[in-house]
């Protein structure tokens, strides 16, 4: 006998079965997707704001001088929010 991953129901079934019913399976995946979508939306909002700030500073046609000025400014003073570093590109 196994316990359902979503509710406290005990059930019999195949060795790889983790939900007691299709309803519990659907509820679990909806909950998982909701959490993922909320986290993604938060990061997208920060990135969009950062892009808007940089566009405002650099203008539509960025030249090297303006980019160097913006790059030398402290990020917090112009309102850019830092995101956690998540990965590095793999090279051969």
N, CA, C and O atoms as a printed pandas DataFrame, in Angstrom:
     atom_number atom_name residue_name chain_id  residue_number  x_coord  y_coord  z_coord
0              1         N          UNK        A               1    0.837   -1.179    0.000
1              2        CA          UNK        A               1    0.000    0.000    0.000
2              3         C          UNK        A               1    0.888    1.250    0.000
3              4         O          UNK        A               1    1.924    1.304    0.663
4              5         N          UNK        A               2    0.447    2.243   -0.762
5              6        CA          UNK        A               2    1.208    3.484   -0.845
6              7         C          UNK        A               2    0.314    4.667   -0.535
7              8         O          UNK        A               2   -0.911    4.581   -0.616
8              9         N          UNK        A               3    0.960    5.792   -0.174
9             10        CA          UNK        A               3    0.231    7.022    0.128
10            11         C          UNK        A               3    0.292    7.939   -1.089
11            12         O          UNK        A               3    1.345    8.103   -1.706
12            13         N          UNK        A               4   -0.842    8.528   -1.423
13            14        CA          UNK        A               4   -0.933    9.465   -2.545
14            15         C          UNK        A               4   -0.036   10.677   -2.279
15            16         O          UNK        A               4    0.058   11.136   -1.141
16            17         N          UNK        A               5    0.615   11.190   -3.304
17            18        CA          UNK        A               5    1.515   12.335   -3.171
18            19         C          UNK        A               5    0.758   13.638   -2.906
19            20         O          UNK        A               5    1.340   14.594   -2.394
20            21         N          UNK        A               6   -0.524   13.687   -3.246
21            22        CA          UNK        A               6   -1.302   14.912   -3.112
22            23         C          UNK        A               6   -2.242   14.902   -1.904
23            24         O          UNK        A               6   -2.465   15.942   -1.285
24            25         N          UNK        A               7   -2.788   13.745   -1.568
25            26        CA          UNK        A               7   -3.739   13.655   -0.450
26            27         C          UNK        A               7   -3.337   12.490    0.469
27            28         O          UNK        A               7   -2.457   11.706    0.113
28            29         N          UNK        A               8   -3.960   12.369    1.624
29            30        CA          UNK        A               8   -3.561   11.308    2.572
30            31         C          UNK        A               8   -4.118    9.908    2.256
31            32         O          UNK        A               8   -3.973    8.996    3.070
32            33         N          UNK        A               9   -4.744    9.729    1.103
33            34        CA          UNK        A               9   -5.357    8.444    0.755
34            35         C          UNK        A               9   -4.301    7.356    0.529
35            36         O          UNK        A               9   -3.280    7.589   -0.117
36            37         N          UNK        A              10   -4.568    6.170    1.073
37            38        CA          UNK        A              10   -3.720    5.000    0.837
38            39         C          UNK        A              10   -4.336    4.219   -0.316
39            40         O          UNK        A              10   -5.558    4.088   -0.395
40            41         N          UNK        A              11   -3.490    3.694   -1.223
41            42        CA          UNK        A              11   -4.005    2.994   -2.396
42            43         C          UNK        A              11   -3.053    1.881   -2.832
43            44         O          UNK        A              11   -1.877    1.855   -2.468
44            45         N          UNK        A              12   -3.612    0.958   -3.633
45            46        CA          UNK        A              12   -2.836   -0.109   -4.253
46            47         C          UNK        A              12   -2.670    0.245   -5.725
47            48         O          UNK        A              12   -3.486    0.968   -6.297
48            49         N          UNK        A              13   -1.616   -0.267   -6.325
49            50        CA          UNK        A              13   -1.436   -0.038   -7.753
50            51         C          UNK        A              13   -0.037   -0.440   -8.198
51            52         O          UNK        A              13    0.712   -1.086   -7.466
52            53         N          UNK        A              14    0.285   -0.043   -9.406
53            54        CA          UNK        A              14    1.602   -0.352   -9.954
54            55         C          UNK        A              14    2.703    0.227   -9.071
55            56         O          UNK        A              14    2.458    1.137   -8.278
56            57         N          UNK        A              15    3.898   -0.295   -9.210
57            58        CA          UNK        A              15    5.002    0.138   -8.357
58            59         C          UNK        A              15    5.409    1.589   -8.621
59            60         O          UNK        A              15    5.958    2.245   -7.736
60            61         N          UNK        A              16    5.146    2.095   -9.828
61            62        CA          UNK        A              16    5.532    3.470  -10.156
62            63         C          UNK        A              16    4.376    4.471  -10.040
63            64         O          UNK        A              16    4.538    5.645  -10.373
64            65         N          UNK        A              17    3.227    4.017   -9.575
65            66        CA          UNK        A              17    2.071    4.903   -9.426
66            67         C          UNK        A              17    2.248    5.761   -8.176
67            68         O          UNK        A              17    2.567    5.238   -7.108
68            69         N          UNK        A              18    2.039    7.109   -8.302
69            70        CA          UNK        A              18    2.257    7.988   -7.153
70            71         C          UNK        A              18    1.002    8.783   -6.753
71            72         O          UNK        A              18    1.001    9.449   -5.718
72            73         N          UNK        A              19   -0.045    8.720   -7.551
73            74        CA          UNK        A              19   -1.298    9.416   -7.244
74            75         C          UNK        A              19   -2.428    8.402   -7.168
75            76         O          UNK        A              19   -2.426    7.396   -7.878
76            77         N          UNK        A              20   -3.396    8.681   -6.295
77            78        CA          UNK        A              20   -4.525    7.755   -6.134
78            79         C          UNK        A              20   -5.551    7.898   -7.249
79            80         O          UNK        A              20   -6.276    6.950   -7.550
80            81         N          UNK        A              21   -5.618    9.086   -7.869
81            82        CA          UNK        A              21   -6.611    9.306   -8.926
82            83         C          UNK        A              21   -6.111   10.361   -9.918
83            84         O          UNK        A              21   -5.111   11.038   -9.678
84            85         N          UNK        A              22   -6.826   10.482  -11.029
85            86        CA          UNK        A              22   -6.499   11.497  -12.033
86            87         C          UNK        A              22   -6.716   12.898  -11.461
87            88         O          UNK        A              22   -6.012   13.839  -11.826
88            89         N          UNK        A              23   -7.690   13.031  -10.564
89            90        CA          UNK        A              23   -7.978   14.324   -9.933
90            91         C          UNK        A              23   -6.767   14.807   -9.117
91            92         O          UNK        A              23   -6.384   15.973   -9.205
92            93         N          UNK        A              24   -6.170   13.910   -8.327
93            94        CA          UNK        A              24   -4.989   14.269   -7.534
94            95         C          UNK        A              24   -3.794   14.579   -8.435
95            96         O          UNK        A              24   -3.027   15.503   -8.163
96            97         N          UNK        A              25   -3.642   13.809   -9.500
97            98        CA          UNK        A              25   -2.540   14.037  -10.437
98            99         C          UNK        A              25   -2.665   15.413  -11.088
99           100         O          UNK        A              25   -1.680   16.144  -11.192
100          101         N          UNK        A              26   -3.869   15.764  -11.524
101          102        CA          UNK        A              26   -4.121   17.070  -12.140
102          103         C          UNK        A              26   -3.885   18.200  -11.144
103          104         O          UNK        A              26   -3.257   19.203  -11.482
104          105         N          UNK        A              27   -4.381   18.045   -9.925
105          106        CA          UNK        A              27   -4.214   19.074   -8.891
106          107         C          UNK        A              27   -2.734   19.305   -8.584
107          108         O          UNK        A              27   -2.302   20.445   -8.414
108          109         N          UNK        A              28   -1.962   18.225   -8.514
109          110        CA          UNK        A              28   -0.530   18.327   -8.241
110          111         C          UNK        A              28    0.182   19.119   -9.338
111          112         O          UNK        A              28    0.963   20.025   -9.048
112          113         N          UNK        A              29   -0.091   18.776  -10.594
113          114        CA          UNK        A              29    0.584   19.449  -11.709
114          115         C          UNK        A              29    0.135   20.901  -11.857
115          116         O          UNK        A              29    0.938   21.755  -12.232
116          117         N          UNK        A              30   -1.123   21.193  -11.573
117          118        CA          UNK        A              30   -1.593   22.588  -11.600
118          119         C          UNK        A              30   -0.884   23.413  -10.532
119          120         O          UNK        A              30   -0.490   24.552  -10.784
120          121         N          UNK        A              31   -0.722   22.842   -9.345
121          122        CA          UNK        A              31   -0.025   23.532   -8.255
122          123         C          UNK        A              31    1.443   23.778   -8.633
123          124         O          UNK        A              31    1.976   24.864   -8.404
124          125         N          UNK        A              32    2.077   22.775   -9.205
125          126        CA          UNK        A              32    3.475   22.884   -9.622
126          127         C          UNK        A              32    3.645   23.964  -10.691
127          128         O          UNK        A              32    4.574   24.768  -10.620
128          129         N          UNK        A              33    2.754   23.983  -11.675
129          130        CA          UNK        A              33    2.822   24.984  -12.743
130          131         C          UNK        A              33    2.578   26.393  -12.209
131          132         O          UNK        A              33    3.203   27.347  -12.673
132          133         N          UNK        A              34    1.687   26.531  -11.250
133          134        CA          UNK        A              34    1.383   27.848  -10.671
134          135         C          UNK        A              34    2.632   28.434  -10.016
135          136         O          UNK        A              34    2.956   29.603  -10.228
136          137         N          UNK        A              35    3.330   27.626   -9.223
137          138        CA          UNK        A              35    4.544   28.085   -8.546
138          139         C          UNK        A              35    5.611   28.469   -9.571
139          140         O          UNK        A              35    6.266   29.502   -9.431
140          141         N          UNK        A              36    5.783   27.651  -10.585
141          142        CA          UNK        A              36    6.775   27.921  -11.628
142          143         C          UNK        A              36    6.442   29.199  -12.379
143          144         O          UNK        A              36    7.323   30.025  -12.617
144          145         N          UNK        A              37    5.185   29.372  -12.753
145          146        CA          UNK        A              37    4.770   30.567  -13.498
146          147         C          UNK        A              37    4.926   31.836  -12.675
147          148         O          UNK        A              37    5.296   32.878  -13.218
148          149         N          UNK        A              38    4.650   31.770  -11.370
149          150        CA          UNK        A              38    4.806   32.941  -10.501
150          151         C          UNK        A              38    6.273   33.357  -10.412
151          152         O          UNK        A              38    6.590   34.545  -10.474
152          153         N          UNK        A              39    7.165   32.381  -10.265
153          154        CA          UNK        A              39    8.597   32.682  -10.180
154          155         C          UNK        A              39    9.102   33.268  -11.501
155          156         O          UNK        A              39    9.884   34.219  -11.503
156          157         N          UNK        A              40    8.657   32.705  -12.610
157          158        CA          UNK        A              40    9.061   33.194  -13.924
158          159         C          UNK        A              40    8.549   34.608  -14.159
159          160         O          UNK        A              40    9.274   35.445  -14.697
160          161         N          UNK        A              41    7.323   34.881  -13.769
161          162        CA          UNK        A              41    6.744   36.213  -13.944
162          163         C          UNK        A              41    7.514   37.261  -13.143
163          164         O          UNK        A              41    7.719   38.380  -13.613
164          165         N          UNK        A              42    7.938   36.896  -11.943
165          166        CA          UNK        A              42    8.701   37.822  -11.098
166          167         C          UNK        A              42   10.029   38.179  -11.765
167          168         O          UNK        A              42   10.406   39.350  -11.809
168          169         N          UNK        A              43   10.730   37.185  -12.279
169          170        CA          UNK        A              43   12.014   37.427  -12.947
170          171         C          UNK        A              43   11.815   38.233  -14.225
171          172         O          UNK        A              43   12.590   39.149  -14.500
172          173         N          UNK        A              44   10.787   37.906  -15.010
173          174        CA          UNK        A              44   10.505   38.647  -16.246
174          175         C          UNK        A              44   10.214   40.115  -15.959
175          176         O          UNK        A              44   10.633   40.992  -16.714
176          177         N          UNK        A              45    9.506   40.382  -14.882
177          178        CA          UNK        A              45    9.186   41.762  -14.508
178          179         C          UNK        A              45   10.465   42.547  -14.201
179          180         O          UNK        A              45   10.611   43.692  -14.629
180          181         N          UNK        A              46   11.387   41.930  -13.461
181          182        CA          UNK        A              46   12.655   42.577  -13.132
182          183         C          UNK        A              46   13.470   42.833  -14.400
183          184         O          UNK        A              46   14.014   43.923  -14.579
184          185         N          UNK        A              47   13.557   41.837  -15.277
185          186        CA          UNK        A              47   14.324   41.989  -16.513
186          187         C          UNK        A              47   13.733   43.075  -17.409
187          188         O          UNK        A              47   14.473   43.859  -18.004
188          189         N          UNK        A              48   12.418   43.123  -17.508
189          190        CA          UNK        A              48   11.763   44.146  -18.326
190          191         C          UNK        A              48   12.064   45.535  -17.782
191          192         O          UNK        A              48   12.349   46.456  -18.547
192          193         N          UNK        A              49   12.002   45.688  -16.470
193          194        CA          UNK        A              49   12.298   46.981  -15.840
194          195         C          UNK        A              49   13.749   47.387  -16.097
195          196         O          UNK        A              49   14.026   48.542  -16.420
196          197         N          UNK        A              50   14.676   46.431  -15.952
197          198        CA          UNK        A              50   16.089   46.721  -16.206
198          199         C          UNK        A              50   16.317   47.150  -17.654
199          200         O          UNK        A              50   17.067   48.090  -17.915
200          201         N          UNK        A              51   15.665   46.454  -18.601
201          202        CA          UNK        A              51   15.803   46.827  -20.014
202          203         C          UNK        A              51   15.266   48.223  -20.276
203          204         O          UNK        A              51   15.851   48.989  -21.042
204          205         N          UNK        A              52   14.149   48.552  -19.637
205          206        CA          UNK        A              52   13.556   49.888  -19.803
206          207         C          UNK        A              52   14.494   50.977  -19.284
207          208         O          UNK        A              52   14.651   52.020  -19.919
208          209         N          UNK        A              53   15.106   50.736  -18.148
209          210        CA          UNK        A              53   16.043   51.709  -17.576
210          211         C          UNK        A              53   17.237   51.894  -18.499
211          212         O          UNK        A              53   17.657   53.023  -18.752
212          213         N          UNK        A              54   17.789   50.792  -19.005
213          214        CA          UNK        A              54   18.945   50.898  -19.902
214          215         C          UNK        A              54   18.587   51.604  -21.202
215          216         O          UNK        A              54   19.376   52.403  -21.706
216          217         N          UNK        A              55   17.415   51.324  -21.749
217          218        CA          UNK        A              55   16.986   52.013  -22.965
218          219         C          UNK        A              55   16.839   53.507  -22.727
219          220         O          UNK        A              55   17.178   54.317  -23.589
220          221         N          UNK        A              56   16.333   53.868  -21.559
221          222        CA          UNK        A              56   16.174   55.275  -21.220
222          223         C          UNK        A              56   17.534   55.966  -21.136
223          224         O          UNK        A              56   17.682   57.101  -21.590
224          225         N          UNK        A              57   18.522   55.291  -20.561
225          226        CA          UNK        A              57   19.859   55.862  -20.417
226          227         C          UNK        A              57   20.579   55.905  -21.766
227          228         O          UNK        A              57   21.168   56.923  -22.131
228          229         N          UNK        A              58   20.526   54.803  -22.494
229          230        CA          UNK        A              58   21.302   54.691  -23.728
230          231         C          UNK        A              58   20.590   55.277  -24.938
231          232         O          UNK        A              58   21.244   55.645  -25.914
232          233         N          UNK        A              59   19.292   55.369  -24.897
233          234        CA          UNK        A              59   18.542   55.829  -26.055
234          235         C          UNK        A              59   18.355   54.685  -27.036
235          236         O          UNK        A              59   18.859   53.582  -26.825
236          237         N          UNK        A              60   17.632   54.957  -28.100
237          238        CA          UNK        A              60   17.347   53.908  -29.091
238          239         C          UNK        A              60   18.616   53.462  -29.808
239          240         O          UNK        A              60   18.819   52.268  -30.029
240          241         N          UNK        A              61   19.462   54.405  -30.168
241          242        CA          UNK        A              61   20.713   54.073  -30.845
242          243         C          UNK        A              61   21.855   54.286  -29.864
243          244         O          UNK        A              61   22.338   55.403  -29.678
244          245         N          UNK        A              62   22.274   53.198  -29.245
245          246        CA          UNK        A              62   23.321   53.295  -28.226
246          247         C          UNK        A              62   24.676   53.499  -28.883
247          248         O          UNK        A              62   25.042   52.777  -29.811
248          249         N          UNK        A              63   25.413   54.483  -28.399
249          250        CA          UNK        A              63   26.778   54.629  -28.875
250          251         C          UNK        A              63   27.732   54.193  -27.776
251          252         O          UNK        A              63   27.314   54.002  -26.633
252          253         N          UNK        A              64   28.993   54.035  -28.103
253          254        CA          UNK        A              64   29.975   53.492  -27.172
254          255         C          UNK        A              64   30.149   54.386  -25.948
255          256         O          UNK        A              64   30.269   53.877  -24.834
256          257         N          UNK        A              65   30.165   55.690  -26.127
257          258        CA          UNK        A              65   30.377   56.604  -25.011
258          259         C          UNK        A              65   29.270   56.453  -23.967
259          260         O          UNK        A              65   29.547   56.352  -22.772
260          261         N          UNK        A              66   28.020   56.438  -24.422
261          262        CA          UNK        A              66   26.896   56.298  -23.486
262          263         C          UNK        A              66   26.916   54.954  -22.779
263          264         O          UNK        A              66   26.618   54.868  -21.588
264          265         N          UNK        A              67   27.271   53.894  -23.521
265          266        CA          UNK        A              67   27.321   52.563  -22.924
266          267         C          UNK        A              67   28.385   52.529  -21.837
267          268         O          UNK        A              67   28.158   51.950  -20.775
268          269         N          UNK        A              68   29.541   53.139  -22.080
269          270        CA          UNK        A              68   30.615   53.173  -21.095
270          271         C          UNK        A              68   30.169   53.958  -19.860
271          272         O          UNK        A              68   30.457   53.554  -18.733
272          273         N          UNK        A              69   29.471   55.070  -20.065
273          274        CA          UNK        A              69   28.972   55.866  -18.936
274          275         C          UNK        A              69   27.984   55.050  -18.100
275          276         O          UNK        A              69   28.081   55.026  -16.873
276          277         N          UNK        A              70   27.044   54.390  -18.755
277          278        CA          UNK        A              70   26.036   53.598  -18.046
278          279         C          UNK        A              70   26.678   52.412  -17.332
279          280         O          UNK        A              70   26.259   52.034  -16.238
280          281         N          UNK        A              71   27.688   51.835  -17.953
281          282        CA          UNK        A              71   28.358   50.687  -17.368
282          283         C          UNK        A              71   29.149   51.071  -16.127
283          284         O          UNK        A              71   29.300   50.261  -15.212
284          285         N          UNK        A              72   29.660   52.310  -16.088
285          286        CA          UNK        A              72   30.455   52.742  -14.947
286          287         C          UNK        A              72   29.587   53.236  -13.782
287          288         O          UNK        A              72   30.087   53.395  -12.669
288          289         N          UNK        A              73   28.304   53.477  -14.025
289          290        CA          UNK        A              73   27.404   53.940  -12.963
290          291         C          UNK        A              73   27.085   52.791  -12.012
291          292         O          UNK        A              73   26.935   51.650  -12.450
292          293         N          UNK        A              74   26.981   53.080  -10.714
293          294        CA          UNK        A              74   26.547   52.027   -9.795
294          295         C          UNK        A              74   25.116   51.592  -10.149
295          296         O          UNK        A              74   24.235   52.435  -10.317
296          297         N          UNK        A              75   24.895   50.314  -10.258
297          298        CA          UNK        A              75   23.601   49.789  -10.723
298          299         C          UNK        A              75   22.449   50.204   -9.810
299          300         O          UNK        A              75   21.353   50.482  -10.297
300          301         N          UNK        A              76   22.674   50.252   -8.510
301          302        CA          UNK        A              76   21.595   50.625   -7.586
302          303         C          UNK        A              76   21.194   52.084   -7.735
303          304         O          UNK        A              76   20.037   52.432   -7.502
304          305         N          UNK        A              77   22.138   52.947   -8.121
305          306        CA          UNK        A              77   21.820   54.367   -8.232
306          307         C          UNK        A              77   20.908   54.668   -9.416
307          308         O          UNK        A              77   20.210   55.682   -9.419
308          309         N          UNK        A              78   20.910   53.786  -10.432
309          310        CA          UNK        A              78   20.035   54.016  -11.585
310          311         C          UNK        A              78   18.790   53.143  -11.550
311          312         O          UNK        A              78   17.962   53.205  -12.459
312          313         N          UNK        A              79   18.651   52.326  -10.501
313          314        CA          UNK        A              79   17.431   51.548  -10.305
314          315         C          UNK        A              79   17.451   50.132  -10.842
315          316         O          UNK        A              79   16.420   49.460  -10.825
316          317         N          UNK        A              80   18.588   49.657  -11.319
317          318        CA          UNK        A              80   18.659   48.297  -11.860
318          319         C          UNK        A              80   18.694   47.298  -10.705
319          320         O          UNK        A              80   19.450   47.464   -9.747
320          321         N          UNK        A              81   17.877   46.272  -10.809
321          322        CA          UNK        A              81   17.799   45.232   -9.791
322          323         C          UNK        A              81   18.689   44.069  -10.201
323          324         O          UNK        A              81   18.615   43.601  -11.337
324          325         N          UNK        A              82   19.523   43.605   -9.294
325          326        CA          UNK        A              82   20.393   42.467   -9.586
326          327         C          UNK        A              82   19.617   41.172   -9.422
327          328         O          UNK        A              82   18.787   41.037   -8.523
328          329         N          UNK        A              83   19.896   40.228  -10.298
329          330        CA          UNK        A              83   19.287   38.908  -10.209
330          331         C          UNK        A              83   20.358   37.913   -9.781
331          332         O          UNK        A              83   21.540   38.148  -10.032
332          333         N          UNK        A              84   19.981   36.816   -9.147
333          334        CA          UNK        A              84   20.980   35.815   -8.769
334          335         C          UNK        A              84   21.617   35.196  -10.010
335          336         O          UNK        A              84   20.948   34.988  -11.022
336          337         N          UNK        A              85   22.904   34.907   -9.925
337          338        CA          UNK        A              85   23.640   34.283  -11.015
338          339         C          UNK        A              85   23.265   32.815  -11.054
339          340         O          UNK        A              85   23.456   32.106  -10.066
340          341         N          UNK        A              86   22.736   32.342  -12.172
341          342        CA          UNK        A              86   22.210   30.976  -12.208
342          343         C          UNK        A              86   23.032   29.991  -13.025
343          344         O          UNK        A              86   22.984   28.790  -12.757
344          345         N          UNK        A              87   23.783   30.460  -14.011
345          346        CA          UNK        A              87   24.532   29.497  -14.822
346          347         C          UNK        A              87   25.617   30.190  -15.627
347          348         O          UNK        A              87   25.659   31.415  -15.736
348          349         N          UNK        A              88   26.490   29.368  -16.185
349          350        CA          UNK        A              88   27.505   29.876  -17.105
350          351         C          UNK        A              88   27.398   29.086  -18.391
351          352         O          UNK        A              88   27.069   27.900  -18.362
352          353         N          UNK        A              89   27.672   29.728  -19.531
353          354        CA          UNK        A              89   27.606   28.971  -20.785
354          355         C          UNK        A              89   28.751   27.965  -20.861
355          356         O          UNK        A              89   29.877   28.254  -20.455
356          357         N          UNK        A              90   28.449   26.799  -21.381
357          358        CA          UNK        A              90   29.474   25.763  -21.535
358          359         C          UNK        A              90   30.093   25.913  -22.917
359          360         O          UNK        A              90   29.391   26.021  -23.922
360          361         N          UNK        A              91   31.415   25.917  -22.945
361          362        CA          UNK        A              91   32.133   25.998  -24.222
362          363         C          UNK        A              91   32.914   24.713  -24.425
363          364         O          UNK        A              91   33.238   24.001  -23.475
364          365         N          UNK        A              92   33.199   24.442  -25.650
365          366        CA          UNK        A              92   33.929   23.200  -25.953
366          367         C          UNK        A              92   35.395   23.376  -25.761
367          368         O          UNK        A              92   36.162   22.435  -25.970
